[in-house]
Amino acid sequence: MNYLVTARKWRPQRFDEVVGQEHITTTLKNAIINNRVAHAYLFAGPRGVGKTTTARILAKVLNCLNPQNGEPCNECEMCKAFLNSQTLDIIEIDGASNRRIEEIRTLRESVKYAPTKGKYKVYIIDEVHMLTTESFNALLKTLEEPPEHTLFIFATTDVHKVPLTIISRCQRFDFRRIELNVIKKQLKDIATKEGIDIDDTALTIIAKKADGALRDAQSLFDQAISFSGTKVDAAIVTKMFNLIDEDIYFEISDAILSKDFKLAFDISQKIYDNGWNYVDFLTGLNEHFRNILTVVIRKDVKLVESAEVYKEKYLSYADKFSESDLLRILSFLNKTQFELRMSSNPKLKIEVALCHLIGLEKSSTISELISKIDSDNLNSLKEKDVIYSSSNQITRKEISNVRPAFKNEIKIPEVKEFIPPIAKDTDDFKNIITKWQEFVEQVKSEKLFFGSVLLNSNPVDFMNNKLRIDVEKPEDWDMICDNKDYLEKKTKEIFGKKIEFEIAHKDKLNNGDTSLNGNLNKDNNPLVNEIIGKLGAKEIKK
C-alpha cells in the first residue's frame, strides 16, 4: 500500500519544521551546537503536539555524519538509514507493551554495547508512564550513570505518573498545545502542496475540533478529503462531523436583542432533529458569549478563535451588549449547563433556558439611576430597565408603583465646597477640622446621599465630646439624627472617639412631621427602603 496518511507523510524531519514548540527545539539545537547534550531527556505534554517527532529528530541529528547548525542533513548514510528504519543505533520502545521488569532488564543489559555505526545509541521510550514501579526502579542506576555512548529520551502524556526519582535524572521539556492559527496555517500549507481547495471556515472547524493536537487535525483533514474530494468547504465538514452550526449562536444573540421568544423553540427542535448533543450546544454558546464579552471589552477580535467571516459578526456586537449583561448571561449559562446534566428531559430544559436567556432584562447601574432621578427623567425608564445595587435588584415595576410621589421628592443635595471654620483653641477640635474632609469622603463612599448632606454641613465648635455643626436645611439635621448609630461608629473609626452631634442654629429646625406618607412610607415600599438603606437617603414630607 503506497498511501501514507498526512500525519506520517508530512512528519517534520528537522527542528525548524516542528511548529508551536520553538522554546524546546531552540534549546535542543543550541545544546547540540555547544556540545552540551544531556544523557536523558523527558518530553511531556498532550497528545499529537510533537513529542515523538522531536525525539526522533534529536536522535537523528546526534548520529548525523554532517550536522548543519544543530540540524540533521537528511542526506548522509546515517540519516537515510534512519529514514528507512534500517539503523540499529536508534531503538524505539513502546512503554505500554514493554512495561514489565523483564523487558527493562534486557534493555539494561543492551546499553553496555557500543553503537554499530553512529556516535550514540539512543533509546526512545514512548508512553514511559506505563512502566511498572519495579521497572522504574530497575532503570534508576542505569539512567543516572549510563555509558557515554547511550542516551535516553522518554515521552509521556501523563508526567504525573512518572516517579520523581526518574524525573530528577532527566532534563524535562513540557510541550504546549498548538495554537489554532498555527494549526490552520500548517493545514493550509499541506493543502496547497496536495492540491486541495479548502476554505478558511473549514480549516477553523477542523483546528478547533483538534483541540490543540496537530496530529488530530491532520487525521480530521484526511477524513474530510476522503468524504468530499479535492474541494472542501465548511458545510461539508460540518455535515460530515455532525457539528453544531455556529450560525445558531448568532441567531440566539440576535434573538436576545430583539426579544424573539419563538426562536428558542425553533433552535431546540433543530438541535433535536440533527442529533446534536445539548451539553456541546451549551459549551459552544458559552464560548460564543465569551467572544462577545472579549469584543465589548477590548473592541477587537484578537482573542477570538474563529473564522474571519465570524469575526466580522462579533465586531458588530461591540456596542449592543454591556459587560454586566454578558456576565449575567455567562453566569446563567454555566448554571444551566450544570443543571442540564441532571435533567431527565434535556430538550425541555434547553427550551426553558433559552426563553429565560432571551427574556433577561438589560441592566442599569445605580449611578445611572441617580443621574436619571437628578435630571427629573425617571419617566424615561423603559420596561426592560433593571437597577442593580450589590446583590439586590429593583425592577421597573417597583419603580412605577411609587413614581407619582417619588419622582420629585428625592434630590441629590447640591455639592458645595467645604470651607473650614476658624479653629478653636482645642486640640480635639483641630483634629476634627483636619480629618473632617476624610470623614465626609468615607461616609459618602458608603452612603451617597448622607455623605452629600455632611459635605454641606460645617463644624462650628467642639465641647464636652459634642460637635456643633451648622446645617443647610432642617431636613439635613433630621437625616443626621436618623443616622446617629452610624455616626458614632464612623467617628470612632476616623477621630478615635465617639462624637455626639448638635445643631448650631436651632432656629433652622422644622418641628413638623418629616416622614413621608402614602406610597412612599419605607415600611410599605421596597424601593424607598432600598434607597434609604444603601444610599443613606431621608424620607421627606412634601
C-alpha positions in Angstrom: 0.0 0.0 0.0 1.6 3.3 -1.2 -0.8 5.7 0.5 0.5 7.5 3.7 -1.7 9.5 6.0 -0.9 13.2 6.2 0.5 12.8 9.8 3.2 10.4 8.5 3.7 11.9 5.1 4.3 15.4 6.4 6.1 14.5 9.7 8.8 17.1 10.3 12.4 15.9 9.6 14.2 19.0 11.0 13.8 21.1 14.2 12.7 24.2 12.2 9.8 22.2 10.7 8.3 21.5 14.2 5.6 24.1 14.8 4.4 25.5 18.1 7.3 24.2 20.2 10.1 26.7 19.4 11.0 27.0 23.1 12.1 23.3 23.0 13.6 23.0 19.5 15.8 26.1 20.0 17.1 24.7 23.3 18.0 21.4 21.8 19.7 22.9 18.8 21.8 25.1 21.0 22.7 22.1 23.2 23.9 20.2 20.1 25.9 23.2 18.8 27.6 23.9 22.1 28.2 20.1 22.8 26.0 20.2 26.0 23.8 17.2 25.2 22.4 15.5 28.3 22.3 11.7 28.8 18.5 11.7 29.5 15.5 13.8 28.3 11.8 13.7 29.3 9.3 15.1 26.9 5.9 15.7 28.5 2.7 17.2 27.0 -0.7 16.4 25.5 -1.2 14.1 22.5 -0.2 15.0 19.0 2.0 18.0 19.7 5.3 16.7 18.5 7.0 14.8 21.4 7.9 11.6 19.5 8.8 13.6 16.3 11.2 15.8 18.3 12.7 12.8 19.9 13.4 11.2 16.5 14.9 14.4 15.1 17.2 14.6 18.2 18.3 11.0 17.8 18.9 11.5 14.1 21.0 14.7 14.4 23.1 13.1 17.2 24.2 10.4 14.7 24.2 12.5 11.6 27.6 12.5 9.8 27.2 16.0 8.6 25.0 18.1 11.0 24.3 21.7 10.0 23.8 24.3 12.7 22.2 21.7 15.0 20.0 20.2 12.3 20.4 16.8 10.5 21.4 16.9 6.9 19.0 14.1 5.9 21.4 13.2 3.1 24.2 11.2 4.8 24.2 7.4 5.3 23.1 7.5 8.9 20.2 9.9 8.2 18.9 7.8 5.2 19.2 4.6 7.3 17.1 6.2 10.0 14.5 7.4 7.5 14.3 3.9 6.1 14.1 2.3 9.6 17.3 0.4 8.9 19.5 1.6 11.8 20.3 -0.4 14.9 21.5 2.6 16.9 18.1 4.2 17.4 15.8 1.9 19.3 12.1 2.9 19.8 10.3 1.1 22.6 6.6 1.3 23.4 6.3 1.7 27.2 2.8 0.3 27.3 3.7 -3.1 25.8 7.2 -3.4 27.3 6.3 -2.3 30.9 7.4 -5.4 32.8 10.7 -5.7 34.7 12.0 -8.4 32.4 12.0 -6.0 29.4 13.8 -3.3 31.4 16.4 -5.9 32.5 17.0 -6.8 28.8 17.3 -3.1 28.0 19.7 -2.5 30.9 22.0 -5.3 29.5 21.9 -4.0 26.0 23.1 -0.4 26.8 26.5 -1.8 27.5 27.2 -2.5 23.9 28.6 0.3 21.7 26.6 1.6 18.7 27.1 -0.1 15.4 27.9 2.9 13.1 26.7 6.1 14.8 28.1 8.1 17.7 25.2 7.4 20.1 22.9 4.5 20.9 19.6 6.3 21.5 16.6 4.7 23.3 13.3 6.4 22.7 10.7 5.1 25.2 7.2 6.3 24.3 4.4 6.5 27.0 7.0 5.9 29.7 4.5 6.4 32.5 3.0 3.0 31.7 6.1 1.2 33.1 5.6 -0.5 36.4 7.1 0.7 39.7 9.6 -2.2 39.6 10.6 -1.4 36.0 11.3 2.2 37.0 13.4 1.1 40.0 15.4 -1.3 37.8 16.1 1.6 35.5 17.3 4.1 38.1 21.0 3.2 38.3 21.4 2.9 34.5 19.6 6.2 33.9 21.8 8.0 36.5 25.1 6.8 35.1 24.7 5.4 31.6 27.6 4.6 29.3 29.0 7.6 27.4 27.6 6.4 24.1 24.0 5.9 25.5 21.2 8.4 25.5 17.6 8.0 26.8 14.6 10.0 25.5 11.3 9.5 27.4 7.9 10.7 26.1 4.7 10.8 28.1 1.2 12.3 28.1 0.9 11.9 31.9 4.0 13.1 33.5 2.4 13.0 37.0 2.6 9.2 36.9 6.4 9.2 36.3 8.3 8.8 39.6 10.2 11.9 40.8 13.3 9.7 41.0 13.1 9.3 37.2 12.2 13.0 36.5 15.2 14.3 38.6 17.6 12.3 36.4 16.3 13.8 33.2 16.1 17.2 31.5 12.4 17.8 31.3 10.7 19.7 28.5 7.0 20.5 28.6 5.3 20.6 25.2 2.4 23.1 24.6 -1.0 22.7 23.0 -0.6 24.1 19.5 -2.5 27.4 18.8 -5.5 27.3 16.5 -3.9 29.8 14.0 -0.7 27.7 13.8 -2.7 24.5 13.1 -4.7 26.4 10.4 -1.5 27.6 8.7 0.0 24.2 8.8 -3.1 22.5 7.2 -3.3 25.3 4.6 0.3 24.7 3.6 -0.3 20.9 3.3 -3.5 21.5 1.3 -1.6 23.8 -1.1 1.1 21.2 -1.6 -1.5 18.4 -2.1 -3.7 20.5 -4.5 -6.7 20.6 -2.1 -9.1 23.6 -2.2 -10.3 24.2 1.4 -11.8 27.4 2.8 -10.9 29.3 6.0 -14.1 28.3 7.9 -13.5 24.6 7.2 -9.9 24.9 8.4 -11.2 26.7 11.6 -13.7 23.9 12.3 -11.0 21.2 11.9 -8.5 23.1 14.0 -11.0 23.8 16.8 -12.1 20.1 16.9 -8.5 19.0 17.1 -8.2 20.9 20.4 -4.5 21.8 20.1 -3.3 18.5 18.7 -1.8 18.8 15.2 -1.9 15.0 14.6 -5.6 15.0 15.4 -6.1 17.9 13.0 -4.3 16.1 10.2 -6.4 13.0 10.7 -9.6 15.0 10.5 -8.2 16.7 7.4 -7.6 13.3 5.8 -11.2 12.3 6.7 -12.7 15.5 5.2 -10.8 14.9 1.9 -11.9 11.3 1.8 -15.5 12.5 2.1 -15.5 15.4 -0.3 -12.5 15.0 -2.6 -10.2 17.9 -3.6 -12.7 20.6 -2.7 -13.6 21.0 1.0 -15.9 23.7 2.4 -17.4 24.4 5.8 -20.8 22.9 5.0 -19.3 19.6 4.1 -17.1 19.5 7.2 -20.0 20.4 9.5 -22.2 17.7 7.9 -19.5 15.1 8.0 -18.6 15.6 11.7 -22.2 16.4 12.6 -21.0 19.6 14.3 -23.3 22.3 15.6 -23.6 25.1 13.0 -22.0 28.3 14.5 -24.7 30.5 12.9 -27.1 29.2 15.5 -25.3 31.0 18.3 -25.5 34.3 16.4 -29.2 33.7 15.9 -29.6 33.4 19.7 -27.6 36.6 20.5 -29.8 38.4 17.9 -32.9 37.0 19.5 -31.9 38.4 22.9 -31.6 41.8 21.4 -35.0 41.6 19.5 -36.7 39.5 22.3 -37.8 36.9 19.8 -39.0 34.1 22.1 -40.2 32.0 19.2 -36.6 31.3 18.2 -36.0 29.4 21.4 -38.3 26.6 20.4 -37.1 26.6 16.7 -33.5 26.1 17.8 -34.3 23.5 20.4 -36.1 21.5 17.7 -33.3 21.9 15.3 -30.8 20.5 17.8 -33.1 17.6 18.4 -33.6 16.9 14.7 -29.9 16.9 13.9 -29.0 14.7 16.9 -26.6 17.3 18.4 -25.5 17.0 22.0 -27.2 19.5 24.3 -24.1 19.8 26.5 -22.0 20.5 23.5 -24.5 23.1 22.4 -24.3 25.0 25.7 -20.5 24.7 25.7 -20.5 26.4 22.3 -23.0 29.0 23.4 -20.7 29.8 26.4 -17.8 30.3 24.1 -19.9 32.5 21.8 -20.8 34.9 24.6 -17.3 34.8 25.9 -16.2 36.0 22.5 -18.8 38.8 22.6 -17.5 39.8 26.0 -14.0 40.0 24.7 -15.1 42.2 21.8 -17.1 44.5 24.1 -14.2 45.0 26.5 -11.3 45.1 24.0 -13.0 46.4 20.9 -11.1 43.9 18.7 -11.1 40.2 17.8 -7.5 39.3 18.6 -8.6 36.9 21.3 -11.4 35.3 19.3 -10.7 31.9 17.9 -13.0 31.7 14.9 -13.2 32.1 11.2 -12.7 35.5 9.6 -16.3 35.7 8.5 -17.5 35.2 12.1 -15.0 37.7 13.5 -16.8 40.4 11.5 -20.1 39.4 13.1 -18.6 39.6 16.6 -17.4 43.1 15.9 -20.9 44.2 15.2 -21.9 43.4 18.8 -19.3 45.8 20.3 -22.0 48.4 21.2 -25.0 46.2 21.6 -24.2 44.4 24.9 -22.9 45.7 28.2 -20.3 44.0 30.3 -22.7 43.4 33.2 -25.3 41.9 30.8 -22.8 39.5 29.4 -21.5 38.4 32.8 -25.1 37.7 33.8 -25.7 35.7 30.7 -22.5 33.7 31.2 -23.3 33.0 34.8 -26.8 31.8 33.8 -25.4 29.5 31.1 -22.8 28.0 33.5 -25.6 27.2 35.9 -27.8 25.8 33.2 -25.0 23.6 31.9 -24.6 22.1 35.4 -28.4 21.6 35.8 -28.7 20.0 32.3 -26.6 17.0 33.3 -29.1 16.2 36.0 -32.2 16.8 33.8 -34.4 13.9 32.7 -35.8 16.0 29.8 -32.9 18.0 28.2 -35.0 19.3 25.3 -37.4 20.9 27.7 -34.6 22.2 29.8 -33.0 23.9 26.8 -36.3 25.4 25.7 -36.9 27.0 29.1 -33.3 28.1 29.5 -33.3 29.8 26.1 -36.6 31.6 26.9 -35.1 32.8 30.2 -32.0 33.9 28.3 -34.0 35.8 25.7 -36.1 37.4 28.4 -33.2 38.6 30.5 -33.6 42.3 31.1 -30.9 44.8 30.4 -29.2 46.2 33.4 -28.5 49.8 34.6 -26.1 50.8 37.3 -27.2 52.7 40.4 -25.2 55.7 39.2 -27.3 55.8 36.0 -30.5 55.7 38.1 -29.3 58.6 40.3 -28.5 60.6 37.2 -32.0 60.0 35.9 -33.6 61.0 39.2 -31.4 64.1 39.5 -32.3 65.2 35.9 -36.0 64.5 36.6 -36.1 61.8 33.9 -37.5 58.9 35.9 -40.4 58.6 33.5 -37.9 57.8 30.7 -37.0 54.4 32.3 -38.1 51.6 29.9 -39.8 48.4 30.8 -36.6 46.5 30.4 -34.6 48.6 32.9 -33.3 46.8 36.0 -31.4 48.7 38.7 -28.6 46.7 40.4 -27.2 47.5 43.8 -24.9 45.0 45.3 -26.6 41.6 45.1 -30.1 43.1 45.3 -32.2 44.3 42.3 -35.1 46.8 41.9 -37.3 46.2 38.9 -39.0 48.9 36.9 -42.4 47.6 38.1 -41.5 48.5 41.6 -40.5 52.0 40.5 -43.7 52.5 38.6 -45.8 51.8 41.8 -44.3 54.8 43.6 -43.4 57.0 40.7 -46.1 59.7 41.1 -44.9 60.6 44.7 -41.3 59.6 44.2 -40.5 61.5 41.1 -39.9 65.0 42.6 -39.2 64.1 46.2 -35.6 62.7 46.3 -33.0 65.1 45.1 -29.2 64.8 45.4 -28.2 67.8 47.5 -26.2 70.4 45.7 -22.5 69.9 46.4 -20.7 73.0 47.7 -17.1 73.5 48.5 -16.2 72.8 52.2 -14.8 75.9 53.9 -13.4 75.0 57.3 -14.2 77.5 60.2 -11.6 79.2 62.2 -10.2 76.6 64.6 -10.9 76.9 68.3 -8.1 76.7 70.9 -8.7 72.9 71.5 -6.6 70.1 70.1 -9.7 67.9 69.7 -11.4 70.5 67.5 -8.3 71.0 65.4 -8.1 67.2 64.9 -11.7 67.1 63.8 -11.2 70.0 61.3 -8.1 68.3 59.9 -9.8 65.0 59.3 -13.3 66.3 58.5 -12.8 66.1 54.8 -11.6 62.5 55.0 -14.5 61.6 57.3 -17.0 63.1 54.8 -15.5 61.2 51.9 -15.6 57.9 53.6 -19.3 58.4 54.6 -20.0 59.5 51.0 -18.4 56.3 49.6 -20.7 54.2 51.8 -23.9 56.4 51.8 -24.0 58.8 48.9 -27.0 60.9 50.0 -25.9 61.2 53.6 -22.3 62.0 52.6 -23.5 64.9 50.4 -25.5 66.3 53.4 -22.4 66.2 55.6 -20.4 67.9 52.9 -22.8 70.9 53.0 -22.6 71.0 56.8 -19.8 72.8 58.7 -18.4 72.1 62.2 -18.7 75.2 64.4 -17.2 74.2 67.8 -16.5 71.1 70.0 -17.1 70.9 73.7 -17.9 68.1 76.2 -17.5 65.5 73.4 -20.2 67.2 71.4 -19.7 68.6 67.9 -21.9 71.5 67.0 -22.5 71.8 63.3 -24.3 74.3 61.0 -26.7 72.6 58.6 -28.0 73.9 55.3 -31.6 72.7 55.7 -33.8 71.4 58.5 -34.2 68.1 56.6 -30.4 67.7 56.8 -30.5 67.6 60.6 -33.3 65.0 60.6 -31.1 62.8 58.4 -28.2 63.2 60.8 -30.4 62.2 63.7 -31.6 59.1 61.9 -28.0 58.0 61.3 -26.9 58.5 64.9 -25.6 54.9 65.4 -23.8 55.0 62.1 -22.1 58.3 63.0 -20.9 57.1 66.4 -19.3 54.1 64.8 -17.7 56.1 61.9 -16.5 59.0 64.2 -14.7 56.5 66.5 -13.1 54.9 63.4 -11.9 58.3 62.0 -11.4 60.6 65.0 -10.6 57.9 67.6 -13.7 58.6 69.8 -17.4 58.5 69.6 -18.8 62.1 69.0 -22.3 63.3 69.5 -23.6 65.9 67.0 -25.6 69.0 67.9 -27.1 71.7 65.7 -25.5 75.1 65.9 -28.6 77.2 65.0 -31.8 75.8 66.4 -33.9 78.3 64.5 -33.3 76.2 61.4 -35.2 73.2 62.8 -38.5 72.2 61.4 -40.7 70.9 64.2 -43.2 69.4 61.7 -43.6 65.7 60.8 -40.7 64.9 58.4 -41.8 61.4 57.4 -43.3 60.7 54.0 -46.9 59.5 53.8 -48.8 57.4 51.3 -47.0 55.0 49.0 -43.6 56.4 50.0 -43.6 55.0 53.5 -40.4 53.0 53.8 -42.2 50.2 55.7 -44.5 49.7 52.7 -42.4 50.2 49.7 -39.2 48.2 48.9 -37.7 50.8 46.6 -37.7 53.6 49.2 -36.3 51.2 51.8 -33.6 50.1 49.4 -32.5 53.7 48.6 -32.6 54.7 52.3 -30.6 51.6 53.3 -28.0 51.7 50.6 -27.6 55.5 49.9 -28.3 57.0 53.3 -31.3 58.9 52.0 -34.0 60.5 54.2 -37.8 60.4 53.9 -39.2 64.0 53.3 -42.7 65.1 53.8 -43.9 67.2 50.9 
